[in-house]
Amino acid sequence: MKAAKIYGPKDIRIEEAELPSLEKGMVKVKVEYAGICGSDMHEYIAGTYPMRTQPVLGHEFAGTVIEVADGVSTIKVGDRVAVEPLMPCGKCDNCQRGFVNLCTQRQGYGYTVSGGFAQYAVVKQENVFLLPDNMSLQLGALVEPTAVAVHAVRQSQLKLGDTAAIFGAGPIGLLLIQAVKAAGASDIFVVEVSDERREKALELGATYAINPIEQDAVAFIKEMTNGGVNVAYDAAGVQATFTSGVNSVRPGGEFKVVSVWEKPVSFDPNTIVRTEAKISGSYAYIRLFPEVIRLLSRGMIDGNAVITSEIALDDIVEKGFELLTKDRSQCKILVNMNL
């Protein structure tokens, strides 16, 4: 089968790949759509992902089941499915305590097992989730990143009526806007340098969209909230957003780090000591696909709004990864395997 393989920074090649064997309890999926993720971009720019043991990329994907093995009882040929890439061991201490997203022995499709930037994928029955008839396969490919945003909001201390700030309005940032809105945020501040992304943020429910190059975002947020937001989320992963995010939180508030980082940041701990605010992380999600599928299929989160283009697998480097490095008007680019 044809697949996109990564060999190092700026080195993705479209090549033939061997399809994993269809073993008991597994299904074969004809991949229809797969999304380019921010973590894919970090790997493309900076180097190999720590847990990568095979080269076929892609962990945000959906498709149609074309074959099932013995032992499969919940999925049948013809089913339209989204694939959850996480493969926790279920046995380590973290898994036993319910933190399957933090599994110490974790594997994943697109990292340790052949992923979704390929014509076909072989996945475990428990990793596929049925899509309702009214939900497109394009939205099926959005389930994974939407789960990241929903998990971050559910893990945060945001309550109905609270104020929120989101730093960065890329795919995760735009999904976070909708997630905090659905959770009951009363005012939503978005900080983003791209004109197109700020406009999209307002369309999706942001109360204010701030250009930090032209305006002091922290000062504006503190003025409008009488001291800072209840929760701020970092979806950009750079020094400027970390510093601004920490300083935009009210005393007792929370700064939730959702993004992937290419380099460390400098930080003054007194920012937290003097406000009794907290900094917390959010990694992936914990068994959220059914809930997220309902949110997307019912329009409570508009996944289509973050999709900016569809490209062919053969064009994944030039019209996908390379374009995302230089065009901030782009957001979620989907690889359409039928092009």
N, C-alpha and C positions, 0 to 999 in steps of 0.2 A: 504494500500500500504506500501511497505518497504521504509524506509527513514533513513537518518543520522541526529540524533538530538544531539544538544550540551546542556550540563547541567552545565558546568563550565570549568575551566582550566583543560586540559588534560582529559576531560570527554565527549567523543563523542560515542554515542551508535547507533547501527543499530537496529531499532525497527519498529513496525507497527505504521503508522500515518494515521490520518483521512484526506481524500482529501477534500479541501474546496468545497462548493457547486457551481455548474455551474449556475451562475445567468445571467440575460439579459446582452448582450454585452460582454460576456466572451467566451473564448475557452479553451478546454481541450487539453493539450499537452502531448504526450508520450515523456518523456525526453530521449534523446539518449546519449548526452555527457554533462558533467558539469565540470568546472575547479575549482581547489583549488586556491584561491586568497591569496595574501599577507595579506589582512585584516582578512581573515579566520584564517590564521596562527597566527596573533597577538592575536586574540580572543582565539584560542586554547591554546596558551602559557600563556597569561596574564589574561584572564577573559572575562566576558560577554561584548558584544558590547553595547554601551549606548542605541541604539534605539531598541534593540532586545526585542520582546514581545512574540515570539513563538520559539520553538526549532529547526525546520527543516532548516538546512543550505543550502547554494548554491545560488549564484546570477550571476554566469557566465554559462549560459546553453542554449542549443538548442535542438530541437526535431521536432516531426511530429504531426500536428494537427489531433486529432482523433474524436473530437466532437465540435460542435459550438452551442451556445445558440441563442435564438431569439435576433434580433437586431444586429447581426453580418453580415456585408455586404462586408467587404474587405478581409476576410479570409475564406477558405473552408477546408473541411476534405481532408487530404492528403498533405496539404501545409507543406513545410519544413521551419522552422522559427527559428530566434534567438529571445531571450526574453530580453527586457530592464527591469532591476529590479526596477528602480526608479519610484515612484508613487507620484508626487507632487500634492498638493491640488489645485493649480491653482488660489487660492484666497488670499493668504497672500501677504504681501507687496513685499517680494522677488520674488515670482512667477509673480506678476503683473509687476515687473520691468524687467522680463526676466531671473531671476536667479533661474530657477526651480530646479537646482541642490542644491540650498541652501534653499529650502522650509522649513519653520519653523514647518510645520505640516507633513513633509514627512514621507511616509511609503515606504516599499520596499519588493520585493520578496526575501526570504532568511533571512529577518530580522523581519518584522512585519506580514508578510504573508508567508505561507509555500513555501520553495524555491526549488531549482533544484537538490539537492542531494536526489532525490526521484524518484520513478518510473513514477509519473505523476505530472503535475502542472496545476492549473487552473489560467488563467491570463486574464487581460483585453485585448480587441481587440487592443487598441492603444499601448499596450506594446509588440506586436509581429511584427516582421519584416521579410518579405519574403526573402529567400535566392535564388539566381540564381541557375540554374541547374548545372553550372560548379563549384559550391562551396560546399565543403563537410560540413557535420554536425559538424565534429571536428573543422573546421574553424568557424562555427557558434558559438561555445562556446568561441571562441577567440574574438568575436566582442566587448564584454563588456570591457575587459582589454585594447584592442587596442583603444577603444574610450577614455579611461583614458589618454593614451599617446598622442593621437591626440589632445585632448582638451588642455593638458598642453602646447603643442607646439603652438597651435593656440592662446592661451591666453598670451604667452610670447612675448617679443619684438624681437624675432629672425627674421632676414630679409635675403633675398637671398644673399649668399656670406659670411654671418657671420660665426664665429667660435662658437662651442658649446662643452660643457663638460658634461658628464653624470656620476654621481657617483652611482655605483651599477649596475650590469648587470644581475639582475634577470629578470623575465618575463617583468615587466614594463620597466626596463632599456633597454632590448633588443628591445622592441617595440619603445621606445623613440629614439634609434639609427636610426631606419628606418624612423620614423616620421620626425626627424630633417633633415635626408638626403633627404627625399621627399620634404621638405620645402626649400631646397637649401643651407644647411650648407656646407661650403667649407672644413673645417677641423673639425673632430669629435674626441674628446678625451674621452676615457672611463677609469674609475678608478675602479678596481675590484680585489679582492684578489684571487678569484678562477681561476686556470689555465684554466679549461674547459670553464668557462664563458668568459674569456678574448679571448680565441680562437674563440668562437662563435661570440663575438662582432666584431672581425676583419672580419669574414666571412660575417657579415651583413652590413658592411659599415664603421666601425670605422676606422679612420686614424691611431690612436695610441691607444694601450691598455696597461695601466700602472698598475703594481702591487705596491700599496702604501707601502707594507711592505719592498720592496727591493729598492724603488726609491722615492724621494721627488716629489710627483705628482704635487703639487702647483708650485714648482720651475721649473719643466719641462714644464708645461703648460704656465707659464709666459714667459719662454725663447723662446718657439716655436711660441708664438703669439705676442711677443713684448709688454707684459704687462697684458695679461689675455684674456679670452674668452668673447665674447659678452653676451652669456647666458650659465649658468650652471644649471643643473637639478639634484636634489637629489632624487634618487630612492632607497635609502638604509635605511634612517631613523635612523641613529646613530650619536653620537657626532662627531666622526672622519670625517664623510662625510659632516656634516654640516659645521664644521670649515674649512675643505679644500675647500668645494664648495664656501663658502663666499669669501675666500681669492684667489680663482682662477679667479674671475671676474674682468674685466678691469674697469677703471673709467667710470661711466655712464652705466655699464652693469647691468645684472639682475641675481639673484639667485632664481630659481623657485623651490619651495618645492612641490614635488609630493607624497612623501612617507607618510605612516602612522607611527606614533611614539609611542613607548611604554613608554618613559620617557622624561622629559624636557631636554633641553640642556643649557649649559652656552654659553654666547655670549658677545663679546666686541663690543658695538655699534660704537666705533671709526672706526671699519673696514668699515662701511658704510658711516659714517660722512666724512671721509677723501677721499673717492672715489666718493661720490654722486651716488653710485650704489644703487640698491634696492633689497629688499627681498619680494617675493610675493608667494602666495599659489595657488594651483590648486586642485579643488575638483571635482571628478567624471567627468561629461560632461553635455552638454546641447543639447539634440536632435541631436545626431551625428550618430546614427546607420545607416541610409541610406548611408552617405558618407563613413563610415568605411567599410561597406559591399562592396562597390565598390572598395575601396583600397585593401581589402583582396582578393576579387574574381578576380581582375585583376593582382594580384601579385605585386602591388606597395609596399605592406607590406607583408612579408613572415611570416604568422602566424605559419605555420608548423614548422618553424625553432626553435620556442621556446618550442614546445611540446617534452618532453623527455620520457614520458611513459603514458600508459593507464592501468587503474586498474579497478577491479570490486568494486561495492558499498560495498560489505562485507569486502573488504580489505582497506577501505578508511583511517583507523587509522594507521595500521602497514605499508602499502605500500604507503600511501599518507602523512598524517600529520607528522607521526613520521620520515619517511624517509627525508622529507623536513627540519626537524630540525637538521639533522646531515650530510646530503650529499649535498654539494654545487654544485655538478655536475648536480643535478636535477634542472629543471627550471619549466615549466608548466606541472603539472600532471593532466590528464583528467580522470574523472570517466566515464567509458563506461558502460552504464546501461544494455547492452546486454551480458556482460560477466558473 
